Amino acid sequence: MTEAPEHGHDLIRSPLHDRHVALGAKMGEFGGWTMPLEYVGGGVIAEHKAVRENVGVFDVSHLGKASVRGPGAAAFINATLTNDLDRIAAGAAQYTDGARGAQYTDGARGAQYTDGARGAQYTLCVDDASGGVVDDLIVYLRGDDDVFLVPNAANTAEVVRRLAAAAPDGVEVRNLHRDFAVLAVQGPRSSELVEAIGLPAEHPYMSFVDAGWTPGAGASTDVTVCRSGYTGERGYELVVASAHAGAVWDQLFAAGAPLGVRACGLGARDTLRTEMGYPLHGQDLSLDITPNQARVGWAVGWKKPAFWGRDVLLAERAAGPSRVLRGLVSLDRGIPRPHMVVKSAAGEVVGEVTSGTFSPTLRVGIALALLRPDIVEGDEVEVDVRGRPAAMRVVKPPFIEGSRAV
């Protein structure tokens, strides 16, 4: 995140921009958009705490949106992106715990979707030649011929370009980046808030419902309610036409006052996801960092016959990656930040911090770092924090008690 130019003429504004300004948000540039980083009256720490204890609402409309439609659209996506859509095609939600690599499905336990819920899935778009990650994104599987994608803001155009160039006849890939807004409702009381404005909340994790919604006396609209998020807490991501985003935002805050709802910016979103060890593209994932190195192989359908990057990733997996993403916890007052050098106890350079922050929950510095594979959990290392060596211990994320999202 970087602070926006003073006027931000070249940046795209969220449909909720005026509401953020009215709330006194500090705005910043993110992926070509001007978005709220934090709000007056609390800031990152208070917003982080609200999500861990009650409920927070984030505007994440900068996230991309794209549609892939036409005969065999789902099969085309399954043959290009890494994860296996067949895992959710039969009507079972795919649960993933990226920090620990576990996967299971509701279908395996006998539960089925209710109220028209359908499956969503975390996946990767990988460069076929290098195995580097073009983007990580969410796939909404509406049907064999209809797929909705939510990539990262800065990568949307490239993901759409690559898919459109490879799409078979009859399959259309459309960039809908500015057509929809996305609101993330996150926290232990998120279900209460979503239900309070008349939207469904009881469908399984990583599934979604397309629901009709009427804001009081206003015109009705469709809202896609996905049980997902980026915080480790129970949560929802609401996808709504940009023209109706303000009404959804207003209803959430009107209904959420008794629940302790708080508007949250991208600063708190970053501390929350880092505490869970969730990777951020551009830092922990990139064209220079493969899924094997980032330890997100759980999002790869290794048994699929085809996906972009399959051959190079299988070869790297067999040989073992040259570096791996691990967690670091500060043993003193040092706060690690991206690009800081990591050294072994013997003074050798063994890696680099990719994400680092102060953990509001633990009250210490935490980080994700790409390290030599011989540096393992339990080892002590040093991070060069502005010229001062700071002692850190290598750990396995998440940094706080396991995800409560499911």
Secondary structure as a PSIPRED ss2 file (coil, helix, strand):
# PSIPRED VFORMAT (PSIPRED V4.0)

   1 M C   1.000  0.000  0.000
   2 T E   0.000  0.000  1.000
   3 E E   0.000  0.000  1.000
   4 A C   1.000  0.000  0.000
   5 P C   1.000  0.000  0.000
   6 E C   1.000  0.000  0.000
   7 H C   1.000  0.000  0.000
   8 G C   1.000  0.000  0.000
   9 H C   1.000  0.000  0.000
  10 D C   1.000  0.000  0.000
  11 L C   1.000  0.000  0.000
  12 I E   0.000  0.000  1.000
  13 R E   0.000  0.000  1.000
  14 S C   1.000  0.000  0.000
  15 P C   1.000  0.000  0.000
  16 L C   1.000  0.000  0.000
  17 H H   0.000  1.000  0.000
  18 D H   0.000  1.000  0.000
  19 R H   0.000  1.000  0.000
  20 H H   0.000  1.000  0.000
  21 V H   0.000  1.000  0.000
  22 A H   0.000  1.000  0.000
  23 L C   1.000  0.000  0.000
  24 G C   1.000  0.000  0.000
  25 A E   0.000  0.000  1.000
  26 K E   0.000  0.000  1.000
  27 M E   0.000  0.000  1.000
  28 G E   0.000  0.000  1.000
  29 E E   0.000  0.000  1.000
  30 F E   0.000  0.000  1.000
  31 G C   1.000  0.000  0.000
  32 G C   1.000  0.000  0.000
  33 W E   0.000  0.000  1.000
  34 T E   0.000  0.000  1.000
  35 M E   0.000  0.000  1.000
  36 P E   0.000  0.000  1.000
  37 L E   0.000  0.000  1.000
  38 E E   0.000  0.000  1.000
  39 Y E   0.000  0.000  1.000
  40 V C   1.000  0.000  0.000
  41 G C   1.000  0.000  0.000
  42 G C   1.000  0.000  0.000
  43 G H   0.000  1.000  0.000
  44 V H   0.000  1.000  0.000
  45 I H   0.000  1.000  0.000
  46 A H   0.000  1.000  0.000
  47 E H   0.000  1.000  0.000
  48 H H   0.000  1.000  0.000
  49 K H   0.000  1.000  0.000
  50 A H   0.000  1.000  0.000
  51 V H   0.000  1.000  0.000
  52 R H   0.000  1.000  0.000
  53 E H   0.000  1.000  0.000
  54 N C   1.000  0.000  0.000
  55 V C   1.000  0.000  0.000
  56 G E   0.000  0.000  1.000
  57 V E   0.000  0.000  1.000
  58 F E   0.000  0.000  1.000
  59 D E   0.000  0.000  1.000
  60 V C   1.000  0.000  0.000
  61 S C   1.000  0.000  0.000
  62 H C   1.000  0.000  0.000
  63 L C   1.000  0.000  0.000
  64 G C   1.000  0.000  0.000
  65 K C   1.000  0.000  0.000
  66 A E   0.000  0.000  1.000
  67 S E   0.000  0.000  1.000
  68 V E   0.000  0.000  1.000
  69 R E   0.000  0.000  1.000
  70 G C   1.000  0.000  0.000
  71 P C   1.000  0.000  0.000
  72 G C   1.000  0.000  0.000
  73 A H   0.000  1.000  0.000
  74 A H   0.000  1.000  0.000
  75 A H   0.000  1.000  0.000
  76 F H   0.000  1.000  0.000
  77 I H   0.000  1.000  0.000
  78 N H   0.000  1.000  0.000
  79 A C   1.000  0.000  0.000
  80 T C   1.000  0.000  0.000
  81 L C   1.000  0.000  0.000
  82 T C   1.000  0.000  0.000
  83 N C   1.000  0.000  0.000
  84 D C   1.000  0.000  0.000
  85 L C   1.000  0.000  0.000
  86 D H   0.000  1.000  0.000
  87 R H   0.000  1.000  0.000
  88 I H   0.000  1.000  0.000
  89 A H   0.000  1.000  0.000
  90 A C   1.000  0.000  0.000
  91 G C   1.000  0.000  0.000
  92 A C   1.000  0.000  0.000
  93 A C   1.000  0.000  0.000
  94 Q E   0.000  0.000  1.000
  95 Y E   0.000  0.000  1.000
  96 T E   0.000  0.000  1.000
  97 D E   0.000  0.000  1.000
  98 G C   1.000  0.000  0.000
  99 A C   1.000  0.000  0.000
 100 R C   1.000  0.000  0.000
 101 G C   1.000  0.000  0.000
 102 A E   0.000  0.000  1.000
 103 Q E   0.000  0.000  1.000
 104 Y E   0.000  0.000  1.000
 105 T E   0.000  0.000  1.000
 106 D C   1.000  0.000  0.000
 107 G H   0.000  1.000  0.000
 108 A H   0.000  1.000  0.000
 109 R H   0.000  1.000  0.000
 110 G C   1.000  0.000  0.000
 111 A C   1.000  0.000  0.000
 112 Q C   1.000  0.000  0.000
 113 Y C   1.000  0.000  0.000
 114 T C   1.000  0.000  0.000
 115 D C   1.000  0.000  0.000
 116 G C   1.000  0.000  0.000
 117 A C   1.000  0.000  0.000
 118 R E   0.000  0.000  1.000
 119 G E   0.000  0.000  1.000
 120 A E   0.000  0.000  1.000
 121 Q E   0.000  0.000  1.000
 122 Y E   0.000  0.000  1.000
 123 T E   0.000  0.000  1.000
 124 L E   0.000  0.000  1.000
 125 C E   0.000  0.000  1.000
 126 V E   0.000  0.000  1.000
 127 D C   1.000  0.000  0.000
 128 D C   1.000  0.000  0.000
 129 A C   1.000  0.000  0.000
 130 S C   1.000  0.000  0.000
 131 G C   1.000  0.000  0.000
 132 G C   1.000  0.000  0.000
 133 V E   0.000  0.000  1.000
 134 V E   0.000  0.000  1.000
 135 D E   0.000  0.000  1.000
 136 D E   0.000  0.000  1.000
 137 L E   0.000  0.000  1.000
 138 I E   0.000  0.000  1.000
 139 V E   0.000  0.000  1.000
 140 Y E   0.000  0.000  1.000
 141 L E   0.000  0.000  1.000
 142 R E   0.000  0.000  1.000
 143 G E   0.000  0.000  1.000
 144 D C   1.000  0.000  0.000
 145 D C   1.000  0.000  0.000
 146 D E   0.000  0.000  1.000
 147 V E   0.000  0.000  1.000
 148 F E   0.000  0.000  1.000
 149 L E   0.000  0.000  1.000
 150 V E   0.000  0.000  1.000
 151 P C   1.000  0.000  0.000
 152 N C   1.000  0.000  0.000
 153 A H   0.000  1.000  0.000
 154 A H   0.000  1.000  0.000
 155 N H   0.000  1.000  0.000
 156 T H   0.000  1.000  0.000
 157 A H   0.000  1.000  0.000
 158 E H   0.000  1.000  0.000
 159 V H   0.000  1.000  0.000
 160 V H   0.000  1.000  0.000
 161 R H   0.000  1.000  0.000
 162 R H   0.000  1.000  0.000
 163 L H   0.000  1.000  0.000
 164 A H   0.000  1.000  0.000
 165 A H   0.000  1.000  0.000
 166 A H   0.000  1.000  0.000
 167 A C   1.000  0.000  0.000
 168 P C   1.000  0.000  0.000
 169 D C   1.000  0.000  0.000
 170 G C   1.000  0.000  0.000
 171 V C   1.000  0.000  0.000
 172 E E   0.000  0.000  1.000
 173 V E   0.000  0.000  1.000
 174 R E   0.000  0.000  1.000
 175 N E   0.000  0.000  1.000
 176 L C   1.000  0.000  0.000
 177 H C   1.000  0.000  0.000
 178 R C   1.000  0.000  0.000
 179 D C   1.000  0.000  0.000
 180 F E   0.000  0.000  1.000
 181 A E   0.000  0.000  1.000
 182 V E   0.000  0.000  1.000
 183 L E   0.000  0.000  1.000
 184 A E   0.000  0.000  1.000
 185 V E   0.000  0.000  1.000
 186 Q E   0.000  0.000  1.000
 187 G C   1.000  0.000  0.000
 188 P C   1.000  0.000  0.000
 189 R C   1.000  0.000  0.000
 190 S H   0.000  1.000  0.000
 191 S H   0.000  1.000  0.000
 192 E H   0.000  1.000  0.000
 193 L H   0.000  1.000  0.000
 194 V H   0.000  1.000  0.000
 195 E H   0.000  1.000  0.000
 196 A H   0.000  1.000  0.000
 197 I C   1.000  0.000  0.000
 198 G C   1.000  0.000  0.000
 199 L C   1.000  0.000  0.000
 200 P C   1.000  0.000  0.000
 201 A C   1.000  0.000  0.000
 202 E C   1.000  0.000  0.000
 203 H C   1.000  0.000  0.000
 204 P C   1.000  0.000  0.000
 205 Y C   1.000  0.000  0.000
 206 M C   1.000  0.000  0.000
 207 S E   0.000  0.000  1.000
 208 F E   0.000  0.000  1.000
 209 V E   0.000  0.000  1.000
 210 D E   0.000  0.000  1.000
 211 A E   0.000  0.000  1.000
 212 G E   0.000  0.000  1.000
 213 W E   0.000  0.000  1.000
 214 T C   1.000  0.000  0.000
 215 P C   1.000  0.000  0.000
 216 G C   1.000  0.000  0.000
 217 A C   1.000  0.000  0.000
 218 G C   1.000  0.000  0.000
 219 A C   1.000  0.000  0.000
 220 S C   1.000  0.000  0.000
 221 T E   0.000  0.000  1.000
 222 D E   0.000  0.000  1.000
 223 V E   0.000  0.000  1.000
 224 T E   0.000  0.000  1.000
 225 V E   0.000  0.000  1.000
 226 C E   0.000  0.000  1.000
 227 R C   1.000  0.000  0.000
 228 S C   1.000  0.000  0.000
 229 G C   1.000  0.000  0.000
 230 Y C   1.000  0.000  0.000
 231 T C   1.000  0.000  0.000
 232 G C   1.000  0.000  0.000
 233 E C   1.000  0.000  0.000
 234 R C   1.000  0.000  0.000
 235 G E   0.000  0.000  1.000
 236 Y E   0.000  0.000  1.000
 237 E E   0.000  0.000  1.000
 238 L E   0.000  0.000  1.000
 239 V E   0.000  0.000  1.000
 240 V E   0.000  0.000  1.000
 241 A E   0.000  0.000  1.000
 242 S H   0.000  1.000  0.000
 243 A H   0.000  1.000  0.000
 244 H H   0.000  1.000  0.000
 245 A H   0.000  1.000  0.000
 246 G H   0.000  1.000  0.000
 247 A H   0.000  1.000  0.000
 248 V H   0.000  1.000  0.000
 249 W H   0.000  1.000  0.000
 250 D H   0.000  1.000  0.000
 251 Q H   0.000  1.000  0.000
 252 L H   0.000  1.000  0.000
 253 F H   0.000  1.000  0.000
 254 A H   0.000  1.000  0.000
 255 A H   0.000  1.000  0.000
 256 G H   0.000  1.000  0.000
 257 A H   0.000  1.000  0.000
 258 P H   0.000  1.000  0.000
 259 L H   0.000  1.000  0.000
 260 G C   1.000  0.000  0.000
 261 V C   1.000  0.000  0.000
 262 R E   0.000  0.000  1.000
 263 A E   0.000  0.000  1.000
 264 C E   0.000  0.000  1.000
 265 G C   1.000  0.000  0.000
 266 L H   0.000  1.000  0.000
 267 G H   0.000  1.000  0.000
 268 A H   0.000  1.000  0.000
 269 R H   0.000  1.000  0.000
 270 D H   0.000  1.000  0.000
 271 T H   0.000  1.000  0.000
 272 L H   0.000  1.000  0.000
 273 R H   0.000  1.000  0.000
 274 T H   0.000  1.000  0.000
 275 E H   0.000  1.000  0.000
 276 M C   1.000  0.000  0.000
 277 G C   1.000  0.000  0.000
 278 Y C   1.000  0.000  0.000
 279 P C   1.000  0.000  0.000
 280 L C   1.000  0.000  0.000
 281 H E   0.000  0.000  1.000
 282 G C   1.000  0.000  0.000
 283 Q C   1.000  0.000  0.000
 284 D C   1.000  0.000  0.000
 285 L E   0.000  0.000  1.000
 286 S E   0.000  0.000  1.000
 287 L C   1.000  0.000  0.000
 288 D C   1.000  0.000  0.000
 289 I E   0.000  0.000  1.000
 290 T C   1.000  0.000  0.000
 291 P H   0.000  1.000  0.000
 292 N H   0.000  1.000  0.000
 293 Q H   0.000  1.000  0.000
 294 A H   0.000  1.000  0.000
 295 R C   1.000  0.000  0.000
 296 V C   1.000  0.000  0.000
 297 G H   0.000  1.000  0.000
 298 W H   0.000  1.000  0.000
 299 A H   0.000  1.000  0.000
 300 V C   1.000  0.000  0.000
 301 G C   1.000  0.000  0.000
 302 W C   1.000  0.000  0.000
 303 K C   1.000  0.000  0.000
 304 K C   1.000  0.000  0.000
 305 P C   1.000  0.000  0.000
 306 A C   1.000  0.000  0.000
 307 F C   1.000  0.000  0.000
 308 W C   1.000  0.000  0.000
 309 G C   1.000  0.000  0.000
 310 R H   0.000  1.000  0.000
 311 D H   0.000  1.000  0.000
 312 V H   0.000  1.000  0.000
 313 L H   0.000  1.000  0.000
 314 L H   0.000  1.000  0.000
 315 A H   0.000  1.000  0.000
 316 E H   0.000  1.000  0.000
 317 R H   0.000  1.000  0.000
 318 A H   0.000  1.000  0.000
 319 A H   0.000  1.000  0.000
 320 G C   1.000  0.000  0.000
 321 P C   1.000  0.000  0.000
 322 S C   1.000  0.000  0.000
 323 R C   1.000  0.000  0.000
 324 V E   0.000  0.000  1.000
 325 L E   0.000  0.000  1.000
 326 R E   0.000  0.000  1.000
 327 G E   0.000  0.000  1.000
 328 L E   0.000  0.000  1.000
 329 V E   0.000  0.000  1.000
 330 S E   0.000  0.000  1.000
 331 L C   1.000  0.000  0.000
 332 D C   1.000  0.000  0.000
 333 R C   1.000  0.000  0.000
 334 G C   1.000  0.000  0.000
 335 I C   1.000  0.000  0.000
 336 P C   1.000  0.000  0.000
 337 R C   1.000  0.000  0.000
 338 P C   1.000  0.000  0.000
 339 H C   1.000  0.000  0.000
 340 M C   1.000  0.000  0.000
 341 V E   0.000  0.000  1.000
 342 V E   0.000  0.000  1.000
 343 K E   0.000  0.000  1.000
 344 S C   1.000  0.000  0.000
 345 A C   1.000  0.000  0.000
 346 A C   1.000  0.000  0.000
 347 G C   1.000  0.000  0.000
 348 E C   1.000  0.000  0.000
 349 V E   0.000  0.000  1.000
 350 V E   0.000  0.000  1.000
 351 G E   0.000  0.000  1.000
 352 E E   0.000  0.000  1.000
 353 V E   0.000  0.000  1.000
 354 T E   0.000  0.000  1.000
 355 S E   0.000  0.000  1.000
 356 G E   0.000  0.000  1.000
 357 T E   0.000  0.000  1.000
 358 F E   0.000  0.000  1.000
 359 S E   0.000  0.000  1.000
 360 P C   1.000  0.000  0.000
 361 T C   1.000  0.000  0.000
 362 L C   1.000  0.000  0.000
 363 R C   1.000  0.000  0.000
 364 V E   0.000  0.000  1.000
 365 G E   0.000  0.000  1.000
 366 I E   0.000  0.000  1.000
 367 A E   0.000  0.000  1.000
 368 L E   0.000  0.000  1.000
 369 A E   0.000  0.000  1.000
 370 L E   0.000  0.000  1.000
 371 L E   0.000  0.000  1.000
 372 R C   1.000  0.000  0.000
 373 P C   1.000  0.000  0.000
 374 D C   1.000  0.000  0.000
 375 I C   1.000  0.000  0.000
 376 V C   1.000  0.000  0.000
 377 E C   1.000  0.000  0.000
 378 G C   1.000  0.000  0.000
 379 D C   1.000  0.000  0.000
 380 E E   0.000  0.000  1.000
 381 V E   0.000  0.000  1.000
 382 E E   0.000  0.000  1.000
 383 V E   0.000  0.000  1.000
 384 D E   0.000  0.000  1.000
 385 V E   0.000  0.000  1.000
 386 R C   1.000  0.000  0.000
 387 G C   1.000  0.000  0.000
 388 R E   0.000  0.000  1.000
 389 P E   0.000  0.000  1.000
 390 A E   0.000  0.000  1.000
 391 A E   0.000  0.000  1.000
 392 M E   0.000  0.000  1.000
 393 R E   0.000  0.000  1.000
 394 V E   0.000  0.000  1.000
 395 V E   0.000  0.000  1.000
 396 K C   1.000  0.000  0.000
 397 P C   1.000  0.000  0.000
 398 P C   1.000  0.000  0.000
 399 F C   1.000  0.000  0.000
 400 I C   1.000  0.000  0.000
 401 E C   1.000  0.000  0.000
 402 G C   1.000  0.000  0.000
 403 S C   1.000  0.000  0.000
 404 R C   1.000  0.000  0.000
 405 A C   1.000  0.000  0.000
 406 V C   1.000  0.000  0.000
